[in-house]
Each structure stands twice: as C-alpha cells, then as structure tokens.
Amino acid sequence: MGAGTPPPSSKPDDDPDPSNQSATIANQTPAFTGLAHRKKGTTVRSWLVLDSTAQTMRVEAGKHSIMRRTGLPGRDLRILDPLLSYPSTVLGRERAIVINLEHIKAIITAQEVLLLNSKDPSVTPFVNELQRRIQLHYQANQSEESAIDDTNCIIRTTSQHLLPRISQLLNQMEEGKAEEKQGVENQEGTKILPFEFVALEACLEAACGCLESETSTLEQEAHPALDRLASKISTLNLERVRQIKSRLVAITGRVQKVRDELEHLLDDDGDMAEMYLTEKQQCENSSTPSLNELDEEDEVVEPDKDDRHQTNSSTPAGAPLMPCYEGEDAQDSDKPQDHSFDAATGRDSHVSRSSSDHSLIGKHFNVQELEMLLEAYFVQVDGTLNKLSTLREYVDDTEDYINIMLDDKQNHLLRMGVMLSTATLVISAFVVVAGIFGMNIHIDLFDQDKAGMPEFLWTIGGSTAGTIFLYVIAIAWCKYKGLLG
C-alpha cells in the first residue's frame, strides 16, 4: 500500500453509505423485537397497596419489582400465583410476611400491605375491614405520640421550677418507659400491636370467619337432608347427601390445613420471631450508629498505641527500668494500660459485632404477644374443625342407619323367598295328585257306578288339607332352625 493512500477507518459508525447503515439497523431489528416480546411476556399484575396511614394505591408491577420492593425470593411469590394451587401458607421472612389463606393473598411489610386479588368481590369486605383497622392503629399511634410529647414537655417545664422533685419525676419517666416497653394501652385497655400484626390479625380473622361461615351453612343444609334420607330412602335424597358429603370433605381439608399451619407457627419460636418486622427494623436502625461509634473509637485508640510504642523505643537500652509508685510518673505509667484495655475492648467489640445478628434475633424470641394472637385463631379454627368432625360423624351414623335399614329389608326379602319356596315345594305335592287324576288309569274312583261325587270331593279336600299341613310343618321347622328369624 502506498504512503499516500489513506488508511481504512476502523470505526463502522464513520461509514457514510446510508445503505450500510440501514442494513445494520435491519440486522439489529430482530434483537429489539425479541426484547420487546420478552418484556411483553413478563407478567404484570395489579396490586392494591395499603400504607400505615390507611391510604390505598393501585400499582401495576411485575414479579421482579415486587421482589425488590419486599425482599422476597421468587419461590415465595409463587405461593401467591393465582394460576397455581398452593395450600394455605403463612411465611415469615426478613422484611415481609407472605399470606396465602383461602381467598386472601397478601404481602405484609413493616409499613404497607400488598393485596394481589383485590378486585375479587369476596375480598372487598376484607379490604374495607383492613383499612378500618389500619386507620384505628394509625390514630392510636398518633394519640400515643402526642401523649408522650405532652408528658415530656410538662416534665421539662416542671423541672426548671421544682428542682428538688427532679429525681421523683425521673423515676416516673423511667416507670413510664418500662410500661411503654411492656405495651402501651389504648382507651379500650388493649395493647397497640405493631402494624404487621394488625394486618396479620385481619387476614386470620377473614380466613377463619370465611371457613366458619361455610361450615355453618353446610350444617344448616346437611341436617335436614340427612333427616329426609333417614325417613325415606330415595335417589333424590341420596344425591343430595352425596353432594353434601363432597363439600364436607373439601372444607375439612381446608380447615385442617389452616390449623396445621397455625400449629406449626405456634410450635416454632423462630418462625414467630421472623414476623416481628417493626422490631427488626428498629434494631437494625439502632445498631448502625453504635457500630459507627465503635469504629471511631478504634481509630482514636490506634494512634495512642503508636505513641506508646515510640516512647518505649526511645528509652535507652542500658537504662534501668525503675518502678513508679506516685506522682505524674505513676499516672503516665497507667496510661498505656488504659490504652491497651481500650484496644482490647475494641477487638472484643469486633467479635460481638460479628454475632450481633444472633443477639438481635435472640431479642425477638419473646414472642408471647404473637403467640397469644395466633393461639386465639388456632382455637377458633380448631372449634370449626370440631364442628366439621361432629357433622362427619352424623353423616357416618346416618349412613350406618341406612345400611342397617337396607340390610333389614334384604332380610325380609330373603325370608319371603324362603316362604314362597317352601309353599312351592308343598304345592308340588298337590300337583302330584292332580297328575294322578290326569293319567289314563282304571281305578274305582273313576268308575261312575261305584264312585260318586262325595268320594271325589273327599279326595280333593284331603289332598288340600295335607298340602297345608305339610306347609305349616315346613315353616315351623324353618323357624325352629332360625332360618326365618
């Protein structure tokens, strides 16, 4: 290539030919089309969001957006998928609680509740009840905060004028804080639950109420149908009882699953501790400043250690080490020991910091409040299951009674069959007499000169009486042997 020939350009964007640019765009078009198809195929669902102030907002979000918002893995969101059939489940995670109870599919965080199927007519009453509970919870928190602020303001104002009573007021403040830790009581005398527990209680109450309502409806339909079947066995009554029994089996399975889920939570303190979202968030926020302060203390302590080492190294090798017992020298000699203790404390703080997560989790194992909440609805679900068990026993008893009635009727039919068979056997003896008369045999009875009508009638009457006598004997023998009951 000559020296005057310009080198070819290495940048494809500098090609001035518009045809090449159009070909490049055409080659890139399928990639953009495939990306658009992938975005179009992503499932976007409508979520109803209720925040801590009872304000509602409808959000169109996909699976990945919900995962980023709640910190949940994809396998937990599959539980809420309406296209998949999952049993009733309550899961506690680091930042959220997953609820799948009957018609309620929700995600509860420390600040908001996300409902998936809020457009379902059966969910509308639950949404209204949840919004009402959240509104009451928000008002209770606002009144509590205002009461605490007023108390602090009164204490500060009083402490400026009444100094001798400062200690007494401080003691009252400490007692108030202790009561606040144990649980602030509202006007009705009940404790103010955290936000996630208020939403969880609403979900449990709606699910348990739905199951109990279906159980009551089934009981009202089952008892009359079973009574009609017991009084009259017919195809229509049997079909009604069959449908009722199918519904009973289905509802029993659903109630049993909810009961097992609540029992599993009550038996595992770790799962209940995972549901304290508000306390976990507060512990994380309070632990962050303390860790930063420990880092600053470590930075302050390390230069003092360097100064101590420099001082010791500046001491002559042959100089005697004289002990110091008093004065400034004694105080100076104590300083390195203080620094070394601080340094050791700093190293120990790193060890405790590594186990801070365990200590935070350990603080949450006081799950008595949540345990009482779950236990109340566990008792309610267990009572519903007992009702279904009683109804199932009533159905089984009715079936046993019907089977006994059918067996009794079958026994009557068999008894009648035995009697008819015996009668046929005995009558066959009379048929023998008739057959004899039908034969072409010359006997005195057929001779009209010697035998008259009375002899013929005596023959017929004797044969009939003998047949009846044989039948009575046969029936008496069957009863004696127990064949006819």
C-alpha positions as CSV (number, residue, x, y, z in Angstrom):
1,M,0.0,0.0,0.0
2,G,1.4,3.4,-0.9
3,A,2.3,6.0,1.5
4,G,-0.2,8.5,0.0
5,T,-3.1,6.1,0.4
6,P,-5.2,6.9,3.5
7,P,-5.6,4.0,6.0
8,P,-9.1,2.5,6.2
9,S,-11.2,3.6,9.0
10,S,-11.6,1.1,11.9
11,K,-14.9,2.6,13.1
12,P,-18.0,1.2,11.5
13,D,-20.0,4.3,12.5
14,D,-18.0,6.5,10.1
15,D,-19.4,4.7,7.0
16,P,-21.1,7.5,5.0
17,D,-23.1,5.0,2.9
18,P,-26.7,5.1,4.1
19,S,-27.4,1.7,2.6
20,N,-24.9,0.1,5.0
21,Q,-26.5,2.0,7.9
22,S,-29.9,0.8,7.0
23,A,-28.6,-2.8,6.7
24,T,-27.1,-2.5,10.1
25,I,-30.4,-1.3,11.6
26,A,-32.2,-4.1,9.8
27,N,-29.8,-6.6,11.3
28,Q,-30.4,-5.2,14.8
29,T,-34.2,-5.1,14.5
30,P,-34.8,-8.8,15.4
31,A,-32.9,-8.4,18.6
32,F,-35.0,-5.4,19.6
33,T,-38.1,-7.3,18.6
34,G,-37.2,-10.3,20.7
35,L,-36.5,-8.0,23.7
36,A,-39.9,-6.4,23.2
37,H,-41.5,-9.8,23.1
38,R,-39.8,-10.8,26.3
39,K,-40.9,-7.6,28.0
40,K,-44.4,-8.2,26.7
41,G,-44.4,-11.7,28.1
42,T,-43.5,-10.6,31.6
43,T,-46.5,-11.0,33.9
44,V,-47.7,-7.7,35.3
45,R,-50.4,-7.9,37.9
46,S,-52.4,-5.3,39.7
47,W,-51.6,-4.9,43.4
48,L,-53.5,-2.9,46.0
49,V,-51.2,-1.1,48.4
50,L,-52.3,0.0,51.8
51,D,-49.8,2.0,53.8
52,S,-49.6,2.6,57.5
53,T,-51.9,5.7,57.2
54,A,-54.7,3.6,55.6
55,Q,-54.2,5.2,52.2
56,T,-54.8,2.9,49.2
57,M,-53.0,2.9,45.9
58,R,-53.2,0.6,43.0
59,V,-49.9,-0.4,41.5
60,E,-49.2,-2.4,38.3
61,A,-46.0,-4.3,39.0
62,G,-44.2,-7.4,37.8
63,K,-42.6,-10.1,39.8
64,H,-39.1,-8.6,39.9
65,S,-40.5,-5.3,41.1
66,I,-42.3,-6.9,44.0
67,M,-39.1,-8.9,44.8
68,R,-37.1,-5.7,45.0
69,R,-39.8,-3.9,47.0
70,T,-40.3,-6.6,49.6
71,G,-37.0,-8.5,49.6
72,L,-38.8,-11.8,48.9
73,P,-37.4,-14.6,46.7
74,G,-39.2,-15.8,43.7
75,R,-40.3,-19.1,45.3
76,D,-42.3,-17.2,47.9
77,L,-44.1,-15.2,45.3
78,R,-45.1,-18.4,43.5
79,I,-47.3,-19.2,46.5
80,L,-49.4,-16.2,45.6
81,D,-49.8,-17.0,41.9
82,P,-53.5,-17.5,41.2
83,L,-52.7,-19.8,38.3
84,L,-51.1,-22.3,40.8
85,S,-52.9,-24.2,43.5
86,Y,-51.0,-23.9,46.8
87,P,-52.4,-24.8,50.2
88,S,-52.9,-22.2,53.0
89,T,-49.5,-20.8,54.0
90,V,-48.1,-18.2,56.4
91,L,-44.4,-17.4,55.9
92,G,-42.2,-15.1,57.9
93,R,-39.2,-13.6,56.1
94,E,-36.6,-11.0,56.8
95,R,-38.6,-8.0,55.5
96,A,-42.1,-9.3,54.8
97,I,-44.8,-11.8,55.7
98,V,-46.4,-13.9,52.9
99,I,-50.1,-14.7,53.5
100,N,-52.0,-17.3,51.4
101,L,-55.2,-18.0,53.4
102,E,-58.2,-19.0,51.4
103,H,-59.2,-16.1,49.2
104,I,-56.6,-13.7,50.8
105,K,-53.3,-13.4,49.0
106,A,-51.2,-10.6,50.5
107,I,-47.6,-9.5,51.4
108,I,-47.2,-7.6,54.7
109,T,-44.2,-5.4,55.4
110,A,-43.5,-3.1,58.3
111,Q,-45.1,-0.1,56.5
112,E,-47.6,-1.4,54.0
113,V,-49.8,-4.3,52.8
114,L,-49.9,-5.5,49.2
115,L,-53.0,-7.4,48.1
116,L,-53.0,-9.4,44.9
117,N,-56.7,-10.2,44.1
118,S,-58.3,-7.0,45.5
119,K,-60.8,-6.9,42.6
120,D,-62.4,-10.2,43.7
121,P,-65.9,-9.4,45.2
122,S,-65.2,-11.8,48.1
123,V,-62.1,-9.8,49.0
124,T,-63.8,-6.4,49.1
125,P,-65.2,-6.8,52.7
126,F,-61.7,-7.8,53.8
127,V,-60.2,-4.7,52.2
128,N,-62.7,-2.4,54.0
129,E,-62.1,-4.1,57.3
130,L,-58.3,-4.0,56.9
131,Q,-58.5,-0.3,56.0
132,R,-60.6,0.4,59.1
133,R,-58.1,-1.5,61.4
134,I,-55.1,0.3,59.9
135,Q,-56.9,3.7,60.4
136,L,-57.6,2.9,64.0
137,H,-54.0,1.7,64.5
138,Y,-52.7,5.0,63.0
139,Q,-55.0,7.1,65.2
140,A,-53.9,5.2,68.3
141,N,-50.2,5.7,67.5
142,Q,-50.8,9.4,66.9
143,S,-52.5,9.8,70.2
144,E,-49.8,7.9,71.9
145,E,-47.1,10.0,70.5
146,S,-48.9,13.2,71.4
147,A,-49.4,12.0,74.9
148,I,-45.7,11.2,75.3
149,D,-44.7,14.6,73.9
150,D,-47.1,16.4,76.3
151,T,-45.7,14.4,79.2
152,N,-42.1,15.3,78.3
153,C,-43.0,18.9,77.9
154,I,-44.6,19.0,81.3
155,I,-41.6,17.3,82.9
156,R,-39.2,19.8,81.4
157,T,-41.2,22.8,82.5
158,T,-41.7,21.5,86.0
159,S,-38.0,20.5,86.4
160,Q,-37.0,24.1,85.8
161,H,-39.1,25.4,88.7
162,L,-39.1,22.4,91.1
163,L,-35.5,21.2,91.3
164,P,-36.0,19.2,94.5
165,R,-38.5,16.9,92.7
166,I,-36.4,16.2,89.7
167,S,-35.4,12.7,91.0
168,Q,-39.1,11.8,91.5
169,L,-40.0,12.9,88.0
170,L,-37.1,11.0,86.5
171,N,-38.3,7.9,88.3
172,Q,-41.8,8.4,86.9
173,M,-40.3,8.8,83.4
174,E,-38.4,5.5,83.9
175,E,-41.6,3.8,85.0
176,G,-43.4,5.2,82.0
177,K,-40.7,3.9,79.7
178,A,-40.9,0.5,81.3
179,E,-44.6,0.4,80.8
180,E,-44.2,1.6,77.2
181,K,-41.8,-1.3,76.6
182,Q,-44.3,-3.8,78.0
183,G,-47.0,-2.4,75.7
184,V,-48.9,0.9,75.5
185,E,-52.6,0.5,76.3
186,N,-55.2,2.4,74.4
187,Q,-58.6,3.6,75.6
188,E,-60.1,0.2,75.4
189,G,-57.4,-1.3,77.6
190,T,-55.8,-3.4,74.8
191,K,-52.2,-3.2,73.7
192,I,-51.3,-1.4,70.5
193,L,-50.0,-4.1,68.2
194,P,-47.3,-3.5,65.5
195,F,-48.5,-2.7,62.0
196,E,-47.7,-6.1,60.7
197,F,-49.7,-7.8,63.4
198,V,-52.7,-5.7,62.8
199,A,-52.7,-6.7,59.1
200,L,-52.0,-10.4,60.1
201,E,-54.9,-10.4,62.5
202,A,-57.2,-9.0,59.8
203,C,-56.1,-11.8,57.4
204,L,-56.5,-14.5,60.0
205,E,-59.9,-13.2,61.1
206,A,-61.2,-13.0,57.5
207,A,-59.9,-16.5,56.7
208,C,-61.3,-18.1,59.9
209,G,-64.6,-16.2,59.5
210,C,-64.9,-17.5,55.9
211,L,-64.3,-21.1,57.0
212,E,-66.7,-20.8,59.9
213,S,-69.4,-19.3,57.7
214,E,-69.1,-22.1,55.2
215,T,-69.2,-24.6,58.0
216,S,-72.4,-23.1,59.4
217,T,-74.1,-23.0,56.0
218,L,-73.1,-26.6,55.4
219,E,-74.6,-27.6,58.8
220,Q,-77.9,-25.9,58.1
221,E,-78.1,-27.8,54.8
222,A,-76.8,-31.1,56.0
223,H,-79.1,-31.9,58.9
224,P,-82.5,-31.6,57.0
225,A,-81.1,-33.6,54.1
226,L,-79.9,-36.4,56.3
227,D,-83.2,-36.5,58.2
228,R,-85.1,-36.8,55.0
229,L,-82.8,-39.6,53.8
230,A,-83.3,-41.4,57.1
231,S,-87.1,-41.2,56.9
232,K,-87.3,-42.0,53.2
233,I,-84.6,-43.6,51.1
234,S,-84.8,-42.3,47.5
235,T,-82.5,-41.5,44.7
236,L,-83.0,-37.7,45.1
237,N,-82.2,-37.8,48.8
238,L,-79.1,-40.0,48.2
239,E,-77.8,-37.5,45.6
240,R,-78.2,-34.5,48.0
241,V,-76.4,-36.3,50.8
242,R,-73.6,-37.3,48.3
243,Q,-73.1,-33.6,47.4
244,I,-73.1,-32.5,51.0
245,K,-70.5,-35.2,51.8
246,S,-68.2,-34.0,49.0
247,R,-68.4,-30.4,50.3
248,L,-67.8,-31.6,53.8
249,V,-64.6,-33.4,52.7
250,A,-63.3,-30.3,50.8
251,I,-64.0,-27.9,53.7
252,T,-62.5,-30.2,56.2
253,G,-59.2,-30.4,54.2
254,R,-59.0,-26.6,54.0
255,V,-59.7,-26.1,57.7
256,Q,-57.2,-28.8,58.6
257,K,-54.5,-27.1,56.5
258,V,-55.1,-23.8,58.2
259,R,-55.0,-25.4,61.6
260,D,-51.8,-27.3,60.8
261,E,-50.2,-24.0,59.6
262,L,-51.1,-22.2,62.8
263,E,-49.9,-25.1,64.9
264,H,-46.6,-25.2,63.1
265,L,-46.1,-21.5,63.8
266,L,-47.0,-21.9,67.5
267,D,-44.6,-24.8,67.9
268,D,-41.6,-22.8,66.3
269,D,-40.5,-19.7,68.1
270,G,-38.0,-18.9,65.3
271,D,-40.8,-18.6,62.7
272,M,-42.8,-16.3,65.0
273,A,-39.7,-14.2,65.7
274,E,-39.3,-13.7,61.9
275,M,-42.6,-11.9,61.9
276,Y,-41.5,-9.1,64.2
277,L,-40.7,-6.8,61.2
278,T,-41.1,-3.5,63.1
279,E,-38.8,-4.5,65.9
280,K,-36.2,-5.9,63.5
281,Q,-36.2,-2.7,61.6
282,Q,-35.8,-0.7,64.8
283,C,-32.9,-2.9,66.0
284,E,-31.2,-2.5,62.6
285,N,-31.6,1.3,62.8
286,S,-30.3,1.4,66.4
287,S,-27.4,-0.9,65.8
288,T,-26.0,1.1,62.9
289,P,-24.9,4.3,64.9
290,S,-23.4,2.2,67.7
291,L,-21.2,0.3,65.2
292,N,-20.1,3.6,63.7
293,E,-19.2,4.9,67.2
294,L,-17.1,1.7,67.8
295,D,-15.2,2.3,64.5
296,E,-14.4,5.9,65.6
297,E,-13.2,4.7,68.9
298,D,-10.9,2.2,67.2
299,E,-9.5,5.0,65.1
300,V,-8.8,7.1,68.2
301,V,-7.2,4.3,70.1
302,E,-4.7,3.2,67.4
303,P,-2.6,6.4,67.4
304,D,-2.2,6.2,71.2
305,K,-0.8,2.7,70.8
306,D,1.7,4.0,68.3
307,D,2.7,6.8,70.6
308,R,3.3,4.3,73.4
309,H,5.5,2.1,71.2
310,Q,7.5,5.2,70.2
311,T,8.0,6.2,73.8
312,N,9.2,2.7,74.7
313,S,11.6,2.6,71.8
314,S,13.1,5.9,72.7
315,T,14.2,4.5,76.0
316,P,18.0,3.7,76.1
317,A,18.9,0.1,76.0
318,G,21.1,0.3,79.1
319,A,18.8,2.4,81.2
320,P,17.3,0.7,84.2
321,L,13.6,0.2,84.5
322,M,12.6,1.9,87.7
323,P,9.1,1.4,89.1
324,C,7.0,4.4,89.7
325,Y,4.5,4.4,92.6
326,E,3.3,8.0,92.9
327,G,3.0,11.3,91.2
328,E,2.8,12.0,87.5
329,D,5.1,9.2,86.6
330,A,2.6,6.7,88.1
331,Q,-0.2,8.3,86.2
332,D,1.8,8.2,83.0
333,S,2.6,4.5,83.6
334,D,-1.1,3.8,83.9
335,K,-2.0,5.4,80.6
336,P,-0.6,2.6,78.4
337,Q,-2.6,0.1,80.4
338,D,-5.7,2.1,79.8
339,H,-4.9,2.3,76.1
340,S,-4.3,-1.4,75.9
341,F,-7.6,-2.1,77.7
342,D,-9.4,0.2,75.2
343,A,-7.7,-1.6,72.4
344,A,-8.7,-4.9,73.8
345,T,-12.2,-3.6,74.1
346,G,-12.2,-2.6,70.5
347,R,-11.1,-6.1,69.4
348,D,-13.8,-7.6,71.6
349,S,-16.3,-5.2,70.0
350,H,-15.5,-6.7,66.6
351,V,-16.2,-10.1,67.9
352,S,-19.5,-9.0,69.4
353,R,-20.3,-7.2,66.2
354,S,-19.9,-10.4,64.2
355,S,-22.5,-12.0,66.5
356,S,-24.8,-9.0,66.6
357,D,-27.3,-10.7,64.3
358,H,-27.7,-13.6,66.7
359,S,-28.2,-11.2,69.6
360,L,-30.8,-9.3,67.7
361,I,-32.7,-12.5,66.8
362,G,-32.4,-13.6,70.4
363,K,-34.2,-10.4,71.5
364,H,-37.1,-11.3,69.3
365,F,-37.7,-14.7,70.9
366,N,-40.0,-13.1,73.4
367,V,-43.0,-14.0,71.2
368,Q,-45.7,-14.1,73.8
369,E,-47.7,-11.3,72.1
370,L,-47.8,-13.0,68.7
371,E,-48.3,-16.4,70.3
372,M,-51.4,-15.2,72.1
373,L,-52.7,-13.7,68.8
374,L,-52.1,-16.9,66.9
375,E,-53.4,-19.1,69.7
376,A,-56.8,-17.2,69.6
377,Y,-57.4,-18.0,66.0
378,F,-56.0,-21.5,66.4
379,V,-58.7,-22.1,69.0
380,Q,-61.3,-20.7,66.5
381,V,-60.1,-22.9,63.7
382,D,-59.9,-25.9,66.0
383,G,-63.5,-25.3,67.0
384,T,-64.6,-25.1,63.3
385,L,-62.7,-28.4,62.7
386,N,-64.6,-30.0,65.7
387,K,-67.9,-28.9,64.2
388,L,-67.0,-30.5,60.9
389,S,-65.9,-33.6,62.7
390,T,-69.2,-33.8,64.5
391,L,-71.0,-33.3,61.2
392,R,-68.9,-36.0,59.7
393,E,-69.8,-38.4,62.5
394,Y,-73.5,-37.5,62.0
395,V,-73.2,-38.3,58.3
396,D,-71.4,-41.6,59.1
397,D,-74.1,-42.5,61.6
398,T,-76.8,-41.8,59.0
399,E,-75.0,-44.0,56.5
400,D,-74.8,-46.8,59.1
401,Y,-78.5,-46.4,59.9
402,I,-79.4,-46.5,56.2
403,N,-77.2,-49.6,55.7
404,I,-79.0,-51.3,58.6
405,M,-82.3,-50.4,57.1
406,L,-81.3,-51.8,53.8
407,D,-80.0,-55.0,55.4
408,D,-83.2,-55.4,57.3
409,K,-85.2,-55.0,54.1
410,Q,-82.9,-57.5,52.4
411,N,-83.5,-59.9,55.2
412,H,-87.3,-59.5,54.8
413,L,-87.0,-60.3,51.1
414,L,-84.9,-63.4,51.8
415,R,-87.5,-64.5,54.4
416,M,-90.2,-64.1,51.9
417,G,-88.2,-66.0,49.4
418,V,-87.8,-68.9,51.8
419,M,-91.6,-69.0,52.5
420,L,-92.5,-68.9,48.8
421,S,-90.0,-71.6,48.0
422,T,-91.5,-73.8,50.8
423,A,-95.0,-73.1,49.5
424,T,-94.0,-74.1,46.0
425,L,-92.4,-77.3,47.3
426,V,-95.6,-78.2,49.3
427,I,-97.9,-77.3,46.4
428,S,-96.0,-79.6,44.2
429,A,-97.3,-82.5,46.3
430,F,-100.8,-81.5,45.4
431,V,-99.7,-81.3,41.8
432,V,-98.9,-85.0,42.1
433,V,-102.5,-85.7,43.0
434,A,-103.7,-83.7,40.0
435,G,-101.3,-85.6,37.8
436,I,-102.6,-88.9,39.0
437,F,-106.1,-87.9,38.1
438,G,-104.9,-86.9,34.7
439,M,-103.5,-90.3,33.9
440,N,-105.4,-92.9,31.9
441,I,-105.5,-95.5,34.7
442,H,-108.6,-97.6,35.6
443,I,-109.3,-97.2,39.3
444,D,-112.5,-97.4,41.3
445,L,-112.5,-93.7,41.8
446,F,-113.1,-93.1,38.1
447,D,-115.9,-95.6,37.9
448,Q,-119.1,-93.7,37.9
449,D,-121.2,-96.6,39.1
450,K,-119.1,-97.3,42.1
451,A,-117.8,-93.8,43.0
452,G,-119.9,-90.7,43.3
453,M,-119.3,-87.1,43.9
454,P,-118.7,-87.3,47.6
455,E,-115.7,-89.6,47.1
456,F,-114.2,-87.2,44.7
457,L,-114.6,-84.2,47.0
458,W,-113.2,-86.1,49.9
459,T,-110.1,-86.9,47.8
460,I,-109.7,-83.2,46.8
461,G,-110.2,-81.9,50.3
462,G,-107.8,-84.4,51.8
463,S,-105.1,-83.5,49.4
464,T,-105.6,-79.8,50.1
465,A,-105.5,-80.3,53.8
466,G,-102.4,-82.5,53.5
467,T,-100.7,-79.8,51.5
468,I,-101.5,-77.1,54.1
469,F,-100.3,-79.4,56.9
470,L,-97.0,-80.0,55.2
471,Y,-96.6,-76.2,54.6
472,V,-97.1,-75.5,58.3
473,I,-94.7,-78.2,59.3
474,A,-92.1,-76.8,56.9
475,I,-92.4,-73.2,58.2
476,A,-92.3,-74.4,61.8
477,W,-89.1,-76.3,61.2
478,C,-87.5,-73.3,59.5
479,K,-88.3,-71.1,62.4
480,Y,-87.1,-73.7,64.8
481,K,-83.8,-73.8,62.9
482,G,-83.6,-70.0,62.8
483,L,-83.8,-69.7,59.1
484,L,-86.8,-67.3,59.2
485,G,-85.8,-65.2,62.3
